[in-house]
Amino acid sequence: MKNGHDVAATSMFDVRVLILFGCAFLLAGEGPLLSPHLTEVAEEFGMTEEERDEKLGGEIALGLVMLGGPCGLALGLMADRYSRTMLLVVILAFSSVAAFGTAFATNFTTLFWCRALTGLSLGAATPIKFSLLADLFPPSQRIAISGRFSLVGGAGAMAGLALSGFAGRLGWRFPFLVAAALLLVATLVVAACFQEPSRGATDGVKDDDATPWR
């Protein structure tokens, strides 16, 4: 008999699904926060227009993806051996620290590594979240939930741009403080409330036995 952690999610409104969607939304939202403020940041750091384009437009973008791919591969392997909830908590905490660090960066080097840490968090979280979703839904429902999950990530990125545009009126650092606080809350919620499903909990569920969900 399966315990409570092994019960498949049957709704988009399952608490575990909502928590994972919220994490995806917030992590994706942090990525583009700097984009609308490159000129403002360049002026504060005393950069020329060429340095702005090279460092903020090029090197920062490289930093975002530099660690994301390798860490995604590493976390995918770690997810098979360690608690995925614990790994997700660590990733969210890193993302929150990266946002706080960006908000208080006083030079380009600090800014670069904080944004690189953001990219690490984005890349590392992806295999963890999809692994958890795969154990919450039977095979016949995984394509649909993965599609909706990807839409949530896109919506998060757009919301991040909107937040940066509106909240950025208070300065380019302010959106990162908001993001850091939200990611800290997400870290605490996952640590306290998320019930990790057993690995392979829904693999044996046949299409005829799967409960329809909306």
Buried (B, 14 or more C-beta within 10 A) or exposed (E): EEEEEBBBBBEEEBEBBEBBBBBBBBBBBBBBBBBBBBEBBBEBBEBEEEBBEEBBEEBBBEBBEBBBBEBBEBBBEBBEEEEBBBBBBBBBBBBBBBBBBBBEBEEBEEBBBBBBBBBBBBBBBBBBBBBBBBBBBBBBBBEEBBEEBEEBBEBBBEBBBBBBBEBBEEBBBBBBBBBBEBBBBBBBBBBEEBEBBEEEBBEEBEEEEBEEBE
